[in-house]
């Protein structure tokens, strides 16, 4: 069996072992996958130790995504664009790093939720690692306009600046604002902040929604429920981040193994698994 893992702090809550075990079963790939709790100051050492044990690759979760590119010999274009990576692969020619979060989100919205991204108006709430990881692929889906809203508008403007060339090439009107200056009645609203985890309430005014707006929280489970309830109360269609989790994992699996697992099936099975009492 080829050994893979997810590294993070915390990591006990991660559903990645379940997802990748199911991918391995369905594809016949000889993959064993585990969790690794990494000390906050020990990410580089943890990666070296895992590789020395024969590990073939790892997923990287909070708070280490921004540290991952520095450990790689080869960083993908989307990893460089985001400045953060969530997937490492260990090959004979060194460490390869990628960011699969954005393509995972886009795949979930497009393929599982049936959203039309091209020509849409999108609000991305947050300007941290989660937002940086998904911004590039969202722009490549060619919405008409994408606004980044953040508590600190300067951080949002920095993301706009780092993605300005890509936005121009894709024909997207990319802009930044504070949380209270958001536009109204958008097609898609994506919460990429940690507000759900902290129980801090909804980060933006309800005017961003209209009936039928797709309102997406990158979190899933109980953490996402207040956002989903808020969306439903205003006539929007709520969606949690479970589909994004499965789709980014499928992209990572393909990055490691060269095989595309049946992500839609695994997402259905995982939702059923989590719904069990």
N, C-alpha and C positions, 0 to 999 in steps of 0.2 A: 504494500500500500504506500502511496505517496502522501507525505504528511503536509498539511496546511493548517492554518490557524487564524483566529482573529485576535489582535492585540489591542488593548485599551485599558483605561482606568476611569470608571469601572467597566466591567465586561461581563459580569455574571448574568445580566439581563439579556444578552445578545441572542437573537434567534438565528444567527448565521450558521451555527453547527447543525441545527435542524434542516435549514434550507440546503446547505451543501451536501449533507448526508442524503437528502432526497434527490438532489441533482445527480449524485454518484450512482444511486440505485437505478435511476431512470435512463442514464446514459451508459452504464456499465463501466464507467471510469474507476480505476483503483485509487480512490481518494479517501483518506482519513482526515478528519477536521476537528480541531479542539479550540477551546478558549485559553488565552494566556493573559493573566492579570500582570501588567507591567508597572513597576514603580514610576512615579511621575518624573523622576530624573534618570530613568534607566531604559529609555526607548532604544537608543543605538545599541546598547549592550544586549538588550533582549533580542533584537533582530540578529545580531552576530551569533548569539548563542543558539537561536533556533536554526539558523542556517548551518551552523557547525554540527547540529544534531541530525542533519539530513533533510530539514524542512525545504519544501519546494517553492513556497510562497505564503503570503499572509495578507489578510485584510487589516486595515489600520483604521481605528475609530478614535473618538475623542479621548484625550486631547492631542493626539500625536500626528494628525494629518499634515500639519505645516512642517513638521520635522522630517517627514518621509522623503521628500525629494532630495534632501541633502545626502541621504544614504545611498542614492541610486547612481549607477554609471550611465543609465539611459532613462530619460524622462519623456513621456509622450507629450505631444503638442498640447493636448487638453490639460495634462498635469502642469505643464509650464504656464499655460494661460491662467489656471486657477491659483497657481502658487502653492498647491496642496495636493497630496495624493492619498488615496485610500486603498491602493492595491500594489503589492510588491511581488515580483516573480524572480526567483533565483535560478539563473542559467549559467552555463559554462563561461559565457562572456561577461558575466557580472550581474548586477541587480537592475532589473527593469521596473519602472514605476509608472502608474497610470492613475487617473481619476475617473471612476465609473459612476459617480453620483449623478452627474448631469444627464448622461445618456440614459441612466436608469429612470430618472424622473420623466424625461421626455417620452421614453418607451411606455411608461405606465399611463401617462396622460393620453397619449395618442392611441395605444393599442388596447389598453384595458378600460380606460374611462371614455374612449371615443371622442376625445376633445380635438377640435380643429385649432392648431397652433398658428398656422400660416395666416397672416392678416389679423390676428387677434390683438386685443389690448391686454397687457399683463402687468400686474403689480407684484414685485418681489419684495417682501418685507424682511429686512435684515441685511447686514453687509459683512457678516463674519465668514467663517470657513464654509458653512453650509451654503450660503448665497454665492460665494466665490466658486464653489465646486459645480454649481448648476448653471451659472450665468452663460458660459460659452455655448453649451448645447442648446439652451433656450434661444439664444440669438440665432444660432444656425437653423432653428426651426422656422425662422423668418416671420415672427409676429410683426404687426404694423408698428407697435410702440411697446416699449418695456420701461417701466419706472421702478427704480430702486428706492425704497423708503427705509430710513433708519433713524434711530434716536439721535445719533450723531450724523448730521448730513455730510460732514466732511468725509467720513468713512464711505458713505454711499458715492460721493463724488469721486473718491479715489478708485472705486470699482468701475465707475463709468470711464474714467481716464484710461485705466488699464485695458478696457475692452472697447475703446472707441473705434479703433481700426476695424475690428471684427464686426462691430455694429454697422459701420459704414459699408463694409463689403457685403453684408447681408441685407442692407436696405432697411435697417431698423432704427426708429427714433428712440434713442436711449437717453434717459434723464435720471436725475437724482432729486430727492426732497426729504424733508423731515417727516415724522409720523403724522403730523397734523396737517400737512400740506398736500396730502395724497389726492389724486384725481378721483372722479366719481364714476359709478356705473361701469365697472370694468368687466371684461369677459372672463378673466382668470385672475385669482388672487392666491399667491403662494406665501405661506408663513414659514420663513426660514430662520426665525429667531428662537431663542431658548425660553420664550415666555411660557410655552406650554409646560415645559419641565418644571419651571419655577412657580407655576400657579399664579403668574402675574397678570392674568386677564388678557383680553384681546388687545393687540398692540395698535390697531388702526380703527378709525371711525367707521360706522356701518355704511356710510355713503359710498364706500368703495364697491359695495354689492348692488346688484339689481336682481330681479327674479331670473333665475337660471344661471347666474354667475357660478363658475366652478371654483370653489374655495378649498384650497389644499393645505393641510398641515403636514410638514415633513415628519412630525412625530406620529406615533401610532399607539394604540391601546388607550388606557385611561388618561394619559397625558394629553392626547389629542381631542378628547371628548368635549371639553368646553368650547373649543374652536368650532367643532362640528355642530354643536348645539346652537351656537351664535349664528353660524351660517344658515342653518335650517330656519331659525326664527325670523330671518330676513328674506326668506324665499330663495336662498342660494342652494346649490348642490354641494354638500360637503364630501371631502375625500381625505382619508388619512394617508400616512406615509408608508403603509405596509407594502403596497405595490411597488413603490420606489425602492424599498429595501430588497425585495425579491428580484427586481429587474437589474439593479446595480450588481447584485450577487451573480446573476446570470452572465452579465458582462465580464465580471471578474473570473468566473469559471471558464469562459471562453478565452480570456486572456492567458489563463494558466494552461488549459488543456487543448485549446483549438477545437472545442466541441460546444455547440450551443444547446443548453438544456431547455426543456419545455417549461418556461417560466410561468405562463398563464395557468397551467395545470397545478404547479406548485403553489402559486398564489391562492388558488381556490382551496387547495388542501390545507394551507397554513391558516387561512381565515376560519375554516371549519375546525381546525385543531384549537385555535384560540377561543372559539365560541363554546367549547365544551365546558360544562360546569366543573 
